[in-house]
Amino acid sequence: MTVEVQVKDMLEAGVHFGHQTRRWNPKMRPYIFAARDGIHIIDLDQTASLARDAYKFVADTVALGNSILFVGTKKQAKDVVESEAKRVGQFYVSNRWLGGMLTNFRTIRQSIDRLNDLVEKREKGELEKLTKKEALQIEREIEKLEFSLGGIKMMKKIPGAVFLIDPSSEIIAKKEANKLGIPVIALIDTNSDPEGIDYIIPGNDDAIRSIQYFSKIIADACEDGNRRREISLREQEAQAAEQAKEQKFKGPAIREKKITGRGRAWVARGATAEAASDADAEQFAKVKVEETTEAGSDQNP
């Protein structure tokens, strides 16, 4: 499945508006079309092509069973990031990036386990057995952990890729992903440094409509990958069931002894092999008698 990225739609979303020319990052020069009234204009033809590349990569990544971590903590991005990630069953960080979320995931996982344990106790009504003060303390702890870790509380391992809204606002997240070799996709404006970003999507990372536009594209890619993953798993299950069925009908191997010649060895035949005929059985018995006679002669010269 391919994604439609239309220049007209991007213009309506204000994707083409970069930052003031005096606030630009020279490394973004290849993605700038022109400057108008002191504002850099982003080359939307390049944006469309690069967004399609990002879509394909994300869809392929999810189809292999990996997850995508959506990260957008600034005001314009947080609600969009959370809603789009939830829509397609992915993880997100929309409030504050905790140092070590990726590079020290084992420790973060302990905090996640603590959160899940407290939530489970609350759902079972165990907090009602505590004093009001103790219950209030636990509720506050849950609220604090939910604020920081709610979007990744079901994440069992590090993600297959990270999607950033405005990498200049998510420097630590980018550094941690780079350190672990996790691919980074980012909506990046003309004032940001594209170094360390594997899939660049040049565009306005301040306008809500622009953020919505590309967050939806990445989320749709996840949905595409999920669909492909489900199809693949169903095919694997069907194949495994068919193999099990064939094995059941095939049955265990039947061992028969060759009945001619010396040095007689055991050979295997399938369960569907025809049984030996009566003549074969008689010949086999005759050979056995001869062997017994010969053995007796050898022992008594």
C-alpha positions in Angstrom: 0.0 0.0 0.0 1.3 3.5 -0.9 0.4 6.8 0.7 -0.9 9.9 -1.1 1.1 13.0 -0.1 -0.4 15.9 -2.0 1.4 19.3 -2.3 -2.0 20.9 -2.2 -2.9 19.4 1.1 0.5 20.3 2.5 0.0 23.9 1.4 -3.3 24.1 3.2 -1.7 22.7 6.3 1.1 25.3 6.2 3.8 22.7 5.9 5.9 24.9 3.6 6.5 27.7 6.1 9.9 27.4 7.7 11.5 29.7 10.3 12.9 33.1 9.9 16.0 33.2 7.6 18.2 34.5 10.4 17.3 31.4 12.6 18.0 28.7 10.0 20.4 25.8 10.2 22.6 25.6 7.1 22.4 21.8 7.1 18.8 22.2 6.1 19.7 24.1 2.9 19.0 21.1 0.6 15.3 21.1 1.6 14.7 24.9 1.2 13.0 26.1 -1.9 13.3 29.9 -1.4 13.0 32.8 1.0 10.0 35.1 1.1 9.7 38.1 3.4 12.4 36.8 5.7 10.9 33.3 6.0 12.3 30.2 4.4 10.0 28.2 2.2 10.4 24.5 2.3 10.6 22.4 -0.9 7.3 20.4 -0.7 8.2 18.2 -3.6 11.1 16.8 -1.6 8.9 16.7 1.5 6.3 14.5 -0.3 9.0 12.1 -1.6 10.7 11.8 1.8 7.3 11.3 3.6 6.6 8.4 1.3 10.0 6.9 2.1 9.2 7.3 5.8 5.8 5.7 5.4 7.2 2.6 3.7 9.9 2.2 6.3 7.4 2.5 9.2 5.0 0.0 7.5 7.8 -2.5 6.9 9.1 -2.1 10.5 5.7 -2.7 12.0 4.9 -5.6 9.7 8.0 -7.4 11.1 6.5 -7.1 14.6 8.3 -4.1 15.8 6.8 -1.0 17.5 7.0 2.7 16.8 7.5 5.2 19.6 5.8 8.6 18.9 7.5 11.5 20.7 6.2 15.0 20.9 6.3 16.9 24.1 5.8 20.5 23.1 2.3 22.0 23.5 1.3 21.9 19.8 2.3 18.2 19.5 1.4 16.4 22.7 -2.3 15.8 22.1 -1.8 14.9 18.5 1.0 12.5 19.2 -1.0 10.7 21.9 -4.2 10.4 19.9 -2.5 9.1 16.7 -0.3 6.6 18.6 -3.3 5.3 20.5 -5.4 5.0 17.3 -3.0 2.4 15.9 -1.9 0.7 19.1 1.6 2.2 19.3 3.5 3.8 22.2 4.1 7.5 22.9 5.8 10.1 25.1 3.8 13.3 25.1 4.7 15.0 28.5 8.3 14.7 29.5 11.1 12.5 28.2 12.8 10.8 31.1 16.6 10.4 30.7 17.3 6.7 30.1 13.9 5.8 28.7 15.8 3.9 26.0 19.4 3.6 27.1 18.4 2.5 30.6 15.2 0.7 29.7 15.7 -2.0 32.3 15.4 0.5 35.1 12.5 2.3 33.4 10.8 -1.1 33.1 10.9 -1.4 36.9 8.9 1.8 37.2 6.5 0.6 34.6 6.0 -2.6 36.5 5.4 -0.6 39.6 2.7 1.5 37.8 1.0 -1.6 36.4 1.0 -3.3 39.8 -0.6 -0.2 41.5 -3.2 0.1 38.8 -4.1 -3.6 39.2 -4.5 -3.2 42.9 -6.7 -0.2 42.5 -8.9 -2.1 40.0 -9.2 -5.0 42.4 -10.4 -2.6 45.2 -7.3 -3.3 47.4 -6.8 0.4 48.0 -10.1 0.6 49.8 -8.6 -1.6 52.6 -6.0 1.1 53.3 -6.3 4.2 55.3 -7.3 7.4 53.5 -3.8 8.8 53.8 -2.2 5.6 52.4 -4.7 5.4 49.5 -4.1 9.0 48.7 -0.4 8.5 48.6 -0.7 5.6 46.2 -3.2 7.6 44.0 -0.6 10.4 43.7 2.1 7.9 42.9 -0.1 6.4 40.1 -0.8 9.9 38.8 2.9 10.8 38.7 3.9 7.6 37.0 1.0 7.8 34.5 2.1 11.3 33.6 5.6 10.2 32.7 5.2 6.6 31.6 1.5 6.1 30.7 2.3 6.1 27.0 4.8 3.3 27.3 3.4 1.2 30.1 2.7 -1.7 27.8 6.1 -1.5 26.0 8.0 -4.7 26.8 11.2 -3.9 24.8 12.8 -1.0 23.0 10.9 0.2 19.9 11.8 -0.6 16.3 11.9 3.1 15.5 11.2 6.5 17.0 9.1 9.2 15.4 10.0 12.8 16.6 8.1 16.0 16.2 10.7 18.8 16.2 14.0 17.0 17.1 15.4 20.3 18.4 12.9 19.9 21.3 13.6 16.2 21.7 17.4 16.2 21.8 17.8 13.6 24.5 15.4 11.2 22.8 17.3 11.5 19.6 20.7 11.0 21.3 19.4 7.8 23.1 18.0 6.4 19.9 21.2 7.1 18.0 23.3 5.5 20.7 21.3 2.3 20.5 21.1 2.3 16.7 17.3 2.8 16.7 16.2 4.4 13.4 14.8 8.0 13.8 12.0 9.5 11.7 11.4 13.2 12.3 9.3 16.1 11.2 12.0 18.8 11.1 11.9 22.5 10.4 14.5 24.8 8.9 16.0 25.7 12.3 16.9 22.1 13.3 19.9 19.9 12.8 19.2 16.9 10.6 22.2 15.0 11.8 21.3 11.7 13.4 17.9 11.5 11.7 17.5 8.5 9.4 14.2 9.6 7.7 13.9 13.3 7.4 10.5 14.9 6.7 11.1 18.6 6.1 8.2 20.7 7.2 6.6 23.1 9.6 6.9 21.5 13.1 5.1 24.3 14.9 1.8 24.5 13.2 -0.8 22.1 14.6 -2.3 21.2 11.2 1.2 20.3 9.9 1.9 18.2 12.9 -1.5 16.5 12.5 -0.9 15.9 8.8 2.4 14.0 9.3 1.5 12.3 12.5 -1.5 10.8 10.7 0.7 9.6 7.8 3.1 7.8 10.2 0.1 6.4 12.2 -1.5 5.2 8.9 1.8 3.5 8.1 1.6 1.7 11.4 -1.9 0.6 10.6 -0.7 -0.7 7.3 2.1 -2.6 9.0 -0.3 -4.0 11.5 -2.6 -5.3 8.8 0.2 -7.0 7.0 1.5 -8.5 10.2 -1.9 -10.0 10.9 -2.1 -11.5 7.4 1.4 -13.0 7.8 0.5 -14.5 11.1 -2.7 -16.0 9.8 -0.8 -17.5 6.9 1.8 -19.0 9.2 -0.9 -20.5 11.4 -2.6 -22.0 8.4 0.7 -23.4 7.2 1.5 -24.9 10.6 -1.9 -26.4 10.8 -1.6 -28.0 7.4 1.8 -29.4 8.2 0.4 -30.9 11.4 -2.5 -32.4 9.5 -0.1 -34.0 7.0 2.1 -35.4 9.7 -0.9 -36.9 11.4 -2.1 -38.7 8.3 1.5 -39.7 7.4 1.9 -41.5 10.8 5.0 -42.9 12.3 7.6 -44.8 10.2 7.3 -48.6 10.0 10.5 -50.5 10.4 10.9 -53.7 8.3 13.9 -56.0 7.8 15.3 -56.7 4.4 14.9 -60.3 3.6 17.6 -60.9 1.0 21.3 -61.1 1.3 23.7 -61.1 4.2 24.3 -58.1 6.4 20.6 -57.6 6.6 19.8 -54.1 7.9 16.7 -52.3 9.2 15.1 -49.9 6.7 12.2 -47.4 7.2 9.0 -47.3 5.2 6.1 -44.8 5.5 2.9 -45.9 7.1 1.3 -46.0 3.7 3.7 -48.7 2.4 2.1 -52.0 1.4 2.5 -54.8 3.9 4.8 -57.7 2.9 3.1 -60.4 0.9 2.7 -64.0 2.2 5.4 -65.1 -0.1 7.8 -62.5 1.3 6.9 -63.7 4.8 7.6 -67.3 3.9 10.9 -66.3 2.3 11.8 -64.3 5.4 11.1 -67.3 7.7 13.2 -69.6 5.4 16.2 -67.2 5.6 15.9 -67.1 9.4 16.1 -70.9 9.5 19.1 -70.9 7.3 20.8 -68.3 9.5 20.2 -70.4 12.6 21.6 -73.6 10.9 24.7 -71.8 9.7 25.3 -70.3 13.1 25.1 -73.8 14.7 27.5 -75.2 12.1 30.1 -72.4 12.8 30.1 -73.2 16.5 30.4 -77.0 16.1 33.0 -77.8 13.4 
